Each structure stands twice: as structure tokens, then as C-alpha cells.
Amino acid sequence: MGMNQTPASERVHISFFGKRNAGKSSVINAVTGQDLAIVSSVRGTTTDPVYKTMELLPLGPVMIIDTPGIDDEGELGALRVRKSYQVLNKTDIAILVVDSTTGKGEEELALIHRFHKKGIPYLVVYNKIDLLSGEEIKDLAMSVRPGEVLVSAADGMNIQELKEKIATLKPEDTHKYPLLQDLIEPLDLVILVVPIDKAAPKGRLILPQQQTIRDILERGALSLVVRDTELKSTLDHFLTQGVCPKLVVTDSQVFARVSKDVPENITLTSFSILFSRYKGELETQLEGVATLSSIQDDDRILIAEGCTHHRQCGDIGTCKIPNWIRNYTGKKPVFEFTSGTEFPDDVSSYKMVVHCGGCMLNEREMKYRIACCHDQGVPITNYGLLIAQVTGILKRSLGPFPEMQKLV
């Protein structure tokens, strides 16, 4: 991802739902003015959720999601329906497309119930009104409620009205806290520690680093990016010049080394911990890390990541964190792993869940995952918090958040 692009996790997620052949893909293409989705008269053309980032005026940066039909049949069809329902966990605005020649059925009513249950703003779009007679259109229009609109994707009828209605549902910024703007002042110096090794992507910084730099820029502060191998000499240089950094933010994997190199009077934290607070659940994940003290042999631990990437030797999720947990606890738990969208609905069999910072997930989905764990009585923590705990610097890593330090 280029630094000039809005991350997918920061875009408004607009998901289109409906039965097979209701015209979801056609409505998407009409709304966006592009052929984003494959259109066919064959039922079930969309077999998996399809994601497309774009700019949609007047909403701005959005993620458009086309989903499989909610009435798909058979064993494979049931899996596709499940995929559609999973999309709800990351949906900011839901569009339910209904074939106006058949009207709403049990599947649509069940989905509307889910919208209400999850607090998702939605519109009901009656498509294919070009196939109705004038009298049928009049009768349907008389029964339309607020939040419903009649359209024809085929000839563009009322598509502009639909776009305007979608825009009215744009959610306000729900983040309780910014990433770190409230922790610094203009012209403060923030040092970002970014290890560069064989696992680091060539030619770019990873998303948490990019977003942190952007947040610092928006605050009018100064960011300096260094490798962990140059951190000590960099700090020595600034301190001898009488310049003391306000904050050091590091990749969690090098927490132990960085903590030794950063003087105690300089506040230290990690990208992962910042993202835990940014998603709004730092206290919950801080409470979850205490579970490490009660881990026993054969306890099941789920390690979950929000992105998918090629696993390499020494991968943080599948190698480093399990080793840290084994060494810290002296026990041999059983580790299971998920990545991307594959987060289980039922986590009740796990002793704890260890989640990445969630930079690739929007806030709604990250909070859904945390809520799943909370509702089932399963502690959940964050990569950065866990690494800080096993390296003995948890209290220090919470330096920017004194109220959290009191809980340790």
C-alpha cells in the first residue's frame, strides 16, 4: 500500500446483501459508475465476498463489498451464506437489495433482524422496478417506508437518490482515542523504531508504521525513523545536544533491546499497544494478558492475525509468540492460528486469545472479535502487551497511559 492511499481499515465499509439474482452486483455497478462486480443472469454468480476500495462521492474513501446470495443452497451454498453473514462484522453501512418482482421473504427479514441486533445502519433497495407495470410501481411506492428506495439498476432510475441516502448513513468517527495525537504536542520529537530484517517488506513500511507517521504529521510533531541497531547512537546524539524525545514507539518484537537502550525518563511504547487503544479496547486486552500466569500444559491458545501474509521462518505469530509463551510459563500449551477473515465464532474452548494490533481490520470488526471473546468468557490480549509482559516491561510500555499503568 502506498502512503498516499487511505488504508482499507480506515474506509467506510458498505456491504451489499440480498438473494441470488436480486441484482446486488448490478446495483453496485450503478452506484459506483464502474463495472466493479460481475453481472450475470446465472444464479449464484458471486460465490465469495468481493472487496473493492474506491472513492465514492460524497462519502469519500470506501470499501465496497459484494456478497454471495443469502438464499444459496446445498452444503457449499451454506458455506457461502455463512461468508455473507461474516461480512456483517465489518460492515458500517448495509444495503439489502430486494427483487421488487418478488418482494421481501424470510431471508431478507432475518437479515434485517441481524442489522438491528448489530446496530448497523441500513437501506432496503427494491431493484428491477423496470420490470413492473406502472400500477405495480405505484402500489409499491405507496408501501415504501423510511430507509427504503425503489431503483432500477438496468436503466439508472433513482440511483442518484440511493447514493444520497447512503451518504446520510455515513458513520461519525467512532474512535474514542486517536492513534497518538493526544500524547504529543506540536514540534515534539517522536522516534519510531523499525527493525529491518529478512521479514521486512522490501521498499515500504508496514501499515502501523505508516499510520503512526501520518498521525505525527497531522499533529505538527516531528518523527524520526531508525532501526533498532542505530537507536542507542541516535539517542546519545540527541541527548548530548540537549534534545530529549517525547516518545519512543517500537516494533514489539525488539521490545527487550529497545527498553535497554531507551533511558527511563523517556516514555516508551509499541505500535501494537497504540493500536490496541486506537481500536478502543486497551483495558480489556491488558486484563487478558494476566491469563499467562495460569496457563497449563495442553491449554488451547488461539493466535489471531487480521491480515494474511507469507509465513517465514521466525514468524512472530506462529513461531516467536508461542516460544515466548512456553519460556515464560514453563508449560506446553497447544497453539492454533487464524489469519485474515477467518476468526471463529466459537472461541469457548480456548484458554486465551492473542491478537495482533488489528491494523488491517476496521474498528467494527476488531471490536466484534473482542466482544466474541468477552461474551464467551475467554480472555483476549494483544501482541504488544503480551511481549511486554514476557520481557518484564509491561508497566513501562504503558508509560503514555498512566491510568493503565495503575492496573498493572
N, C-alpha and C positions, 0 to 999 in steps of 0.2 A: 504494500500500500504506500502510495506517495504521501508526503507530508502535506500536500495541498488538497487531499481528499478528506471528506468527513468520514470518520470510522463508522462501520456498519452498526456498531453498538450504540452510537450517538444519533442515529437516524430514527425518524418516526416509522414504526413498523405497521404497514397497512396490509392486512390479510384478507383475501377473498375466499369465501366459503360457499358451498352450495352442492346440490345434487349433480350427478353426471349429466352433461348436456344442458345444464341450466344456462350456460353461456358465460361462465366465470371468466374464461380466457378472453372471450370477445369483449366483455365489459372492461377488463384490464387494458386491452389494446386501445379501446375507445377513450378511456380516461387518460391514458398516458400519451396517446397520439403516436404510439410506436407499436411495432409487432413484437412485443415482449414475450407473449405466450403463444404456443402452438394452438391453432384453432382447427377443429375437425368435427365432422358430424358423427364420428365414431365415439360411442360412449366410453368414458374412462381414458381419454387421451392423456390427461395429466395423471401420471402414476406415482409421482413423488412431489413433495413441496418444491416449488421452483422460486428462487430468490433473485431479485434484480434490484441493484442500487441505482438511483437516478435522482434528478431534481424534478420536483413536481410543484409548479406554482399553483396557489400561493403558499403551499406548505413548506417548500424548501427541500432539503435533503431527506429522502425517504427510502425505505426498503419495501418493495412490493413483493408480496408472497402469494403465489398461486397454489392452491391446494387440491389434492385429489377429491373426487366426489364423496360426499358423506353417506351415500347410499350404495357404495360399492359392495359387491357380493363375493361369496366364497372365502376360502381361507386367506388367499392373497389379498382379496378385497378388504377383509377385516383389518389386515396389517396396514393397508393404505388409509383406511378410515382412522385408525389409531394415530398415524402420522399427521393427519389433518388436525385431530384434537390436540396433539402435542404442540402444534403451532400456536395454539391459544396462549401458551405460557409466555410467549414473547410478543404477543400482539398488542399494539397500542390502540389501533382502530380496526374494527372488524366490519367487513362488508359481506352481507349474506345475499347472494344472488338467487332469486327465485324465478322459475319459469312461469310467466304470467298466464300461460295457457293451462297450467295445472294447479297453480297456487301452492300455498304452504301445506306441508304434510308433517308427519310425526318427526322426521329427521330435522326439519327446519325448526320446529318448536323446541325440540330437545337442545339444539344448538343455541337458540335464543336464551333458553334457561341457563346454559353454561356462560353466556355473555354476562347475564345478570349476576350469576354466582361469583364470577371472577372480576366483576366491576369493569368490564371492557365496554367503552362506548361503541355503538354500532349503528349501521344503517341497513334497512331491508330494501333491496333493489329488485323491483319486478321488471325483468328483462323480457324481450321479444314481444313488446306491445304492438309491433308492426304486424304481428300475426293475428291480432284481434280485430273484430269489427268495431266500427265507431261506437255502437251501443255498448259493446263489452268494455271498451276503454272507459266510457262514461261511467258505467256501473263500478268498475274497479277504482276509478278516481274518487268516486263518492265514498268508498270504504277505506281509503288511504289514511293512515294515522301519522302523527308527527314521527319523524325518523324513518319514513318510508318514501320511496320515489319510484315513479314509473319511467322506464327508459327503453330505448331500442338501440342496442349496440350496433345493429346492422345498418341503420341509417343515421345514427348520431342523435336521435331525439332525446332531449333532456339530459344529455351527457354533461353539458356545462353546469346545469343545476345540480347534478350529482357531485361534480367536483367542488362546487361551492359548499355543499352540505358536508362533504368530507372535511373541508378546511375548517369548518366550525367545530369539529371534534378534536382538533389538534390539542394534544395534552400540554399542560404547562410543564415547565422544567420541574420534575419531581425530586431531583436530588436534594436531600436535606443539607448536604455539605458539598462544597466544591472539592476539586481534587486536592489542591493545596493553596489556593489563592488566599484563604483566610489565615494561613500560617505564616505568611511573609508580607513585607512591605515593599513599596517601590524602591528600586536600587539595591535591595538586599542581594547578597550573593548566595546562590544555591549550587552546590556541587553534586553532580549526578555521576554515580559510579557504574560504569558499564563494562563488564568483562567481555573481552573479545577472544573467543576460542573457536574450536572447530564447529561447535554447535551454533555459533552466532551467524545469523543470516548475512550473506555477502552483500555489501553495497547498501545496507539500510539498517536503521534502528528498529527494534520491535515496537509494537503499538504502545505499551505502557510508557516507554521512554519518550516516544513522540508526543503523546498526550500531555505528559508532565512538562516537557519543554514548552509546549503551546500554552499551558496554564501559567507558567512562569512569565512568558512573554506578555500575556494578557494583563498580568499584574504589574508590568513595568519593572520587573526584577531582572536579575542577571543570572544566566545559567552557564555553567562550565561543565562539560562532559569529559570525564577522564576514565582511563582503565584502572582497575584495582591495583595494577602493578606500578602506576605512577601517582597513586593517591597520596602516599606519605610525602613524597618530594614536593608535590603540588601544595599540600597544606603547609609544609615547612616554609615554602617560598612566600605564601601569602601572610603567614603569621609573622615572619621576620619583617614584612613590610607594614605590619600593623593592621592588616586586613583579616578579619575573622568571619568566616562564612556563617550565615544564619542557620543553614540546614545542610545536611548531607543525606542524600537519598541513594540507596544502593540496591543492586540486584540482590535478592535474598540469598542466593547460592554462595556469595562471598561475605556473608554477614560476619563470620568469626574474624576473618582477616581485617575487614574494614573497621570493625569495632576496636581492634588493637591499634589501628593507625589513626583513628579519629580521637582527639583529646576529649576528655569527659565534659568539658564546658561547651562543646559543640553538639547540638541536637542531631540525632541520628535516627533514621527510619528506613523503610524499604518501599519500593514501588508497590509491592503486593499488599502491604499494610495500608498504604494510601488508598488503593483501590477497594480494600475491604470497607473502609469508611465511606468512600465515594458511593458505593452501592448501598450504603445505609445500614450495614449490619455488623460493624466492628465489634460492638459489645457482645453480640451473640457468638461471633466467631472467637472472641477472646475467651469466653466462658467454655467454648468447646475444646480449646487446647488443653484444659486441665484434665481431660479424659485420659491423656497419655499416662498419667500416674497409675491408672487402674487397668491398663492393657494386660491381658493374659495370653498364654500360648493358645493358638487356634482361633482367637478372636478375629472376626472378619472386619477388615478396614477397606472402605472404598476410597480410591484416589481418583478425583474427577477433574477433568480439564474442559474448558469451554471451547477450545479450538482443536483442530486436527492438524498434526504435523508429522513428518517422517521421524520415527524414533531412532535415536542414535545411541551408541554405547555411552553410558554415563548420563542418560536422560534423567532430568530432575524428577519427573513424575513416577517413572517405572523403576528407576534404579536408586537415585540419591535419597529420596524421601523414605522409601522402605528401609534402606540401610541405616539412615539416621534414627528411625523409629526403633529398629532392632537394637542398635547400640545404646540408645537412651533407656529403653525399657528392660533390656536383657531378656526379652521374650521373643517368641516366634509366631507372630500373628499371620493370618492369611490375607494377602492383598489382592484386590480386584480393581480393575481400571476401566474408566469410561472416558470418552472424549467427544467433542462436538456436541451434537444434539442428543446423544444417547445417555440421558440421565434417567435412572429407573424411577418409576412412580412409587414403588415399594422399596423403602430402604430400611425397613424394620429389622432385618436380620443383621445389620451392621452394628458393630460396637461404636464406630465413629466414621465420619466422612471428612476427608481432607480435600479442599477445593482450591484450585488456582485463584488468582486475583480476579478472574472473570472479565478481563478487558475486552474479550470478543463477544461477550453476552450483553444484551441491553439490560437495563436495571430491572425491568419486569421479570425477565427470565431468571436472573440471579436471585431475586427475592423469592421467586416461586420455588427454586431449589432449596433455599434456606428454610422456607415455610414447610416444605415437604419433610425435611429432617425434624424441624421443631414439632410439627403435628404428630410425628411418629415417635417422639422421644429419643431421637438419635442426635448426639452432639455433632456439630459441624464446625470445622476450623478452616484456616486459610494457610496457604503455603508459607507466607512470610511469618505469620505468628508461630507456626509450628517450628520453623527453622530457628527463629529467635529463641524459642523455649529450649530446644535441644542444644543450642550453643551457649545457653546461660545468659542471654542478654535481652530477655523478653521485656523486662521493666525499662531498660534503656531504649529499646526500639520504639517504645510508646512515648518517648520524650515530647513529641509535638502535641500529645493528648493527655494532659495531667489528670483529667477525670478518669481516663482509662488506666493510668498508672496506679491509681488508688485501689483498683480491683485486683492487682497482682500481689 
